[in-house]
């Protein structure tokens, strides 16, 4: 099976690299096209077997599946340009959360699906959020889920929780990386530990924490209870976090949802495909 990737920026290239590393795709089964030819050429230099296409017509004519990996603001124009070149038996797979699968189905004459990947997929880990359009058959769904499972745990979600699920799965690594960096910075500023030492210890701790949770030995609340002995130092630290964070994460989700709603409204005004 030949798979095409329209857009080879940050997430498009990550998906290509991950699927190759997982053995899900051979280089010779991948076709790419990018608005900036230099990016496509750079990816081909790393993976010489990949085919760089010169037009949407070319990539659509040679691939059964097409991953749409352009920026959200570029999607409306891509839909219009791609429409004449895709057939009913092909599958277009968008990675853009603000555009619903209902809109994808209406925008393109082929079958559609939306997946929301995570940077964790580069380590063949984490989750990928999946929502199928109405045109996808049970066989299509099974094939796509099997394909995505080579780099992640695919999780099928309803449209209503797309944003919050994306915040957790796709944005979450950046949020927690930010917290970890602040954790390191705090240790360095208040003690004699070096940046390198604090980073090494924190990284090791986070990796170990992930393995511990994966093992199923503890839930998050049970882990806190086990480490935090009454009157101990951990409790003092947790009290500071509770005071400082407050409803910070509630505000985080409120802000991302506001941004999402604004972006979605603007995109739908351009696409004009959202069902009434």
ChimeraX attribute file (.defattr): number of C-alpha atoms within 10 A of each C-alpha:
attribute: neighborCount
match mode: 1-to-1
recipient: residues
	/A:1	11
	/A:2	16
	/A:3	22
	/A:4	28
	/A:5	27
	/A:6	23
	/A:7	21
	/A:8	24
	/A:9	17
	/A:10	11
	/A:11	19
	/A:12	21
	/A:13	18
	/A:14	18
	/A:15	22
	/A:16	26
	/A:17	18
	/A:18	23
	/A:19	21
	/A:20	17
	/A:21	16
	/A:22	16
	/A:23	11
	/A:24	16
	/A:25	19
	/A:26	18
	/A:27	20
	/A:28	14
	/A:29	15
	/A:30	22
	/A:31	25
	/A:32	27
	/A:33	22
	/A:34	22
	/A:35	14
	/A:36	11
	/A:37	13
	/A:38	10
	/A:39	16
	/A:40	22
	/A:41	18
	/A:42	12
	/A:43	18
	/A:44	17
	/A:45	11
	/A:46	10
	/A:47	17
	/A:48	13
	/A:49	14
	/A:50	21
	/A:51	19
	/A:52	21
	/A:53	20
	/A:54	13
	/A:55	14
	/A:56	20
	/A:57	15
	/A:58	14
	/A:59	26
	/A:60	24
	/A:61	13
	/A:62	17
	/A:63	20
	/A:64	17
	/A:65	21
	/A:66	23
	/A:67	23
	/A:68	23
	/A:69	23
	/A:70	22
	/A:71	12
	/A:72	17
	/A:73	14
	/A:74	11
	/A:75	19
	/A:76	18
	/A:77	11
	/A:78	14
	/A:79	15
	/A:80	12
	/A:81	12
	/A:82	17
	/A:83	15
	/A:84	13
	/A:85	15
	/A:86	22
	/A:87	15
	/A:88	11
	/A:89	14
	/A:90	19
	/A:91	25
	/A:92	26
	/A:93	26
	/A:94	24
	/A:95	22
	/A:96	18
	/A:97	18
	/A:98	20
	/A:99	23
	/A:100	24
	/A:101	23
	/A:102	18
	/A:103	18
	/A:104	25
	/A:105	21
	/A:106	18
	/A:107	19
	/A:108	21
	/A:109	20
	/A:110	19
	/A:111	25
	/A:112	29
	/A:113	25
	/A:114	22
	/A:115	24
	/A:116	22
	/A:117	27
	/A:118	25
	/A:119	22
	/A:120	18
	/A:121	23
	/A:122	20
	/A:123	13
	/A:124	19
	/A:125	16
	/A:126	18
	/A:127	22
	/A:128	26
	/A:129	24
	/A:130	23
	/A:131	22
	/A:132	26
	/A:133	21
	/A:134	13
	/A:135	17
	/A:136	19
	/A:137	12
	/A:138	10
	/A:139	9
	/A:140	18
	/A:141	16
	/A:142	11
	/A:143	12
	/A:144	20
	/A:145	18
	/A:146	15
	/A:147	15
	/A:148	23
	/A:149	19
	/A:150	20
	/A:151	26
	/A:152	23
	/A:153	17
	/A:154	22
	/A:155	16
	/A:156	13
	/A:157	15
	/A:158	11
	/A:159	17
	/A:160	9
	/A:161	10
	/A:162	17
	/A:163	18
	/A:164	16
	/A:165	19
	/A:166	17
	/A:167	18
	/A:168	16
	/A:169	20
	/A:170	22
	/A:171	16
	/A:172	15
	/A:173	16
	/A:174	14
	/A:175	13
	/A:176	12
	/A:177	13
	/A:178	12
	/A:179	12
	/A:180	16
	/A:181	15
	/A:182	12
	/A:183	14
	/A:184	22
	/A:185	15
	/A:186	12
	/A:187	16
	/A:188	17
	/A:189	11
	/A:190	8
	/A:191	8
	/A:192	8
	/A:193	13
	/A:194	14
	/A:195	13
	/A:196	11
	/A:197	12
	/A:198	18
	/A:199	19
	/A:200	12
	/A:201	11
	/A:202	16
	/A:203	16
	/A:204	11
	/A:205	12
	/A:206	13
	/A:207	10
	/A:208	12
	/A:209	14
	/A:210	10
	/A:211	12
	/A:212	14
	/A:213	13
	/A:214	11
	/A:215	9
	/A:216	8
	/A:217	10
	/A:218	14
	/A:219	12
	/A:220	10
	/A:221	8
	/A:222	11
	/A:223	14
	/A:224	14
	/A:225	13
	/A:226	10
	/A:227	12
	/A:228	16
	/A:229	11
	/A:230	10
	/A:231	8
	/A:232	10
	/A:233	11
	/A:234	13
	/A:235	16
	/A:236	13
	/A:237	11
	/A:238	13
	/A:239	11
	/A:240	11
	/A:241	11
	/A:242	12
	/A:243	9
	/A:244	10
	/A:245	11
	/A:246	11
	/A:247	10
	/A:248	11
	/A:249	10
	/A:250	10
	/A:251	11
	/A:252	12
	/A:253	15
	/A:254	13
	/A:255	12
	/A:256	15
	/A:257	15
	/A:258	11
	/A:259	11
	/A:260	16
	/A:261	14
	/A:262	12
	/A:263	16
	/A:264	18
	/A:265	14
	/A:266	14
	/A:267	20
	/A:268	17
	/A:269	12
	/A:270	13
	/A:271	19
	/A:272	13
	/A:273	19
	/A:274	18
	/A:275	9
	/A:276	3
